Amino acid sequence: MQKGKLIVIEGPDGSGKTEQWKLLAQRLKKEDHRVELVDFPQYSKVSAGLISNYLRGIYGKPDDVSPYAASLFYALDRYDLSFKMRDWLEEGKIILANRYVASNGGHQGGKIHNARGRKEFLKWLYQTEFEILGIPKPDINVFLDLPIEVSLKLIKKRGLAQDGHENIQHLKNAHASYRTMIKEFPKEFLVINCVRGGKLRPPEDIYEEIWTKVKEKLGLSAKK
C-alpha cells in the first residue's frame, strides 16, 4: 500500500488557516482520498495542559517564557497524537494538519532576535520533534503569507480569540522567524501570497492556488 501524505497549513494569525484547511479537506474527500484532520493544539486533551497554562500566563507572560521550554509544551502535544498519525500514514491516508511544527519555529523562534541564535533554535527544534520524539515530518508545509498589518486587522475584525501572541511586535518577530525557516528549509514549504495588489485575495482564489500546487507537488490524483 502506498504510504500516505502529511500536509500542513501554516501562516500568521488571521491568515485564514482554518478556512483553507477545511476547503482543502473537502476537495481531497471529493477526490475520494481518505483524509484525517488534525488541529493543534489539542485543547480538549490532557496533552495540551501545559500549553493552556502558558497562554493563560500561569508561567508569566508568553513572550517571557523561554522559546525552548514553550516549544516542548507544543511538541509533547504533537507527540501524543503522533502514534495515530504514523498508523494513518502507513494505511495510506492523507493527514491534513492545521498548524504543526513550523508554528513553533515561527512563534517561538520569533523570541530570538539574532540570526545565529534563531538558526540554532530551528536546528534544535527539528532535531527534537522529528528525531528525538519521532513526530512525522510533513511532506509539505503550505505557508499563507500575509503582511503583519493585514494580519492584525483581520484578527480584530474577525474577533479571533486572543492567546497572548497577538501583539504587533510578536507578530512581526514571528513572521521574521517564519521567513528564516522558509529560507533554511525551502523544499519543505509552499508559500502562498494572500494579498495581491495591496488587497486580500478571496478565500476561494487562495484555495484554488493551494490545491493546484499541492496536487502537482505531491503527485495527487483523483481516486475515482
C-alpha positions in Angstrom: 0.0 0.0 0.0 1.2 3.5 -0.9 2.4 5.5 2.1 0.2 8.4 3.0 1.0 12.1 3.0 1.1 14.8 5.7 0.1 18.2 4.5 0.3 21.2 6.9 -1.4 24.6 6.7 0.7 27.3 8.4 0.7 31.1 8.5 0.5 34.1 10.7 -2.6 34.6 12.9 -5.5 35.9 10.9 -4.3 34.4 7.6 -7.3 32.1 7.3 -5.5 28.8 8.0 -8.6 27.1 9.4 -10.7 28.1 6.4 -8.1 26.8 3.9 -7.6 23.7 6.0 -11.4 22.9 5.7 -11.6 23.8 2.0 -8.6 21.5 1.1 -10.1 18.7 3.2 -13.4 19.0 1.3 -11.6 18.8 -2.0 -9.4 15.8 -1.0 -12.5 13.9 0.1 -14.3 14.8 -3.1 -11.5 13.2 -5.0 -12.0 10.1 -2.9 -8.8 10.4 -0.8 -9.0 9.1 2.7 -8.4 12.1 4.9 -7.7 12.5 8.6 -7.9 16.1 10.1 -5.7 17.2 13.0 -5.9 20.6 14.7 -3.1 21.7 17.0 -3.0 22.5 19.9 -5.4 19.8 21.1 -7.0 22.0 23.7 -9.5 19.3 24.8 -6.8 16.8 25.7 -4.6 16.5 28.7 -1.5 16.7 26.4 -2.3 20.4 25.8 -2.5 21.3 29.5 0.9 23.0 29.6 0.0 25.0 26.5 -3.2 26.3 28.1 -1.3 27.3 31.3 1.4 29.0 29.2 -1.1 31.0 27.1 -3.1 32.0 30.2 0.0 33.5 31.7 0.4 30.9 34.5 4.2 30.8 33.8 4.5 34.5 33.2 3.9 36.5 30.0 4.1 34.2 27.0 6.9 36.3 25.4 8.9 36.0 28.6 8.9 32.2 28.6 11.9 30.5 27.0 11.3 29.5 23.4 12.9 26.2 24.2 10.6 25.5 27.1 7.5 26.7 25.3 8.3 24.6 22.2 8.4 21.5 24.4 4.8 22.2 25.5 3.6 22.1 21.9 5.9 19.3 20.9 4.6 17.0 23.6 1.0 17.7 22.4 2.0 16.5 18.9 3.9 13.5 20.4 0.6 12.5 22.0 -1.1 12.2 18.6 2.0 11.0 16.6 1.3 7.3 17.2 -2.1 7.6 15.5 -0.6 9.7 12.8 2.0 7.1 11.9 -0.7 4.5 11.7 -2.7 6.6 9.4 0.3 7.2 7.1 1.0 3.5 7.0 -2.6 3.0 5.9 -2.0 5.3 3.0 -4.2 8.1 4.4 -3.7 11.9 3.8 -3.3 13.8 7.1 -4.2 17.4 6.9 -2.9 19.5 9.8 -4.0 22.9 10.9 -0.7 24.2 12.4 2.3 21.9 13.2 6.0 22.1 14.0 6.6 25.2 11.9 4.3 27.1 14.3 6.9 26.6 17.0 9.5 27.8 14.5 7.6 31.0 13.9 6.1 32.0 17.3 8.9 30.7 19.5 11.7 31.4 17.1 10.5 35.0 17.0 11.5 35.4 20.6 15.1 35.1 19.5 16.3 38.3 17.8 19.8 37.4 16.5 20.1 35.4 13.3 22.6 32.9 14.6 20.6 32.1 17.7 17.4 31.8 15.7 19.0 29.3 13.3 20.4 27.3 16.2 16.9 27.2 17.7 15.4 26.0 14.4 18.0 23.2 14.1 17.3 22.2 17.7 13.5 22.3 17.1 13.7 20.0 14.0 16.0 17.6 15.8 13.8 17.5 18.9 10.5 17.0 17.2 11.4 14.8 14.2 14.4 12.8 15.5 14.1 12.6 19.3 10.3 12.5 19.6 9.8 10.8 16.2 6.9 13.1 15.2 6.0 12.5 11.5 7.7 15.0 9.2 5.4 16.9 6.7 5.5 16.2 3.0 4.7 19.9 2.5 4.0 23.0 4.6 1.6 25.4 3.0 2.5 28.8 4.3 -0.1 31.5 3.9 1.9 34.7 3.7 0.3 37.8 4.9 1.6 41.3 5.8 1.6 41.9 9.5 -0.6 45.0 9.4 -3.2 43.0 7.4 -2.9 40.1 9.9 -3.6 42.3 12.9 -6.5 44.0 11.2 -8.1 40.6 10.4 -7.6 39.3 13.9 -9.5 42.3 15.3 -12.1 42.3 12.5 -12.9 38.6 12.9 -12.9 38.9 16.7 -10.5 36.0 16.9 -9.7 34.8 20.4 -6.5 36.3 21.9 -3.9 33.8 23.1 -1.2 36.0 24.3 0.6 36.2 21.0 -1.5 38.8 19.1 0.5 41.9 19.7 2.2 43.7 16.8 5.8 43.1 17.9 5.2 39.4 18.5 3.5 39.1 15.1 6.4 40.9 13.4 9.0 38.7 15.1 7.1 35.5 14.3 6.8 36.5 10.7 10.5 37.1 10.5 11.2 33.7 12.0 8.9 32.0 9.6 10.8 33.7 6.8 14.1 32.4 8.2 12.7 28.9 8.5 11.5 29.0 4.9 14.9 30.2 3.7 16.7 27.5 5.7 14.3 24.7 4.5 13.0 25.9 1.1 12.0 22.5 -0.2 9.7 21.9 2.7 7.5 25.0 2.2 5.0 26.1 -0.4 4.5 29.9 0.0 1.1 31.3 -1.0 0.8 35.1 -1.1 -2.6 36.0 0.3 -2.5 39.7 -0.8 -2.4 40.8 -4.4 -2.3 44.5 -5.5 -2.5 45.5 -1.9 -5.8 43.7 -1.4 -6.6 40.5 0.4 -7.4 37.7 -2.1 -10.8 35.9 -1.9 -10.5 32.6 0.1 -11.7 30.7 -3.0 -8.9 32.2 -5.1 -6.3 31.3 -2.5 -7.7 27.8 -2.2 -7.5 27.1 -5.9 -3.8 28.0 -5.9 -3.2 25.8 -2.9 -5.0 22.9 -4.5 -3.3 23.2 -7.9 0.2 23.5 -6.4 -0.2 20.8 -3.7 -1.7 18.3 -6.2 1.3 18.9 -8.5 4.0 18.8 -5.9 2.7 15.7 -4.1 1.5 13.9 -7.3 -2.1 13.6 -6.0 -4.7 12.4 -8.4 -8.4 11.5 -8.1 -9.0 8.0 -6.7 -12.2 7.6 -8.8 
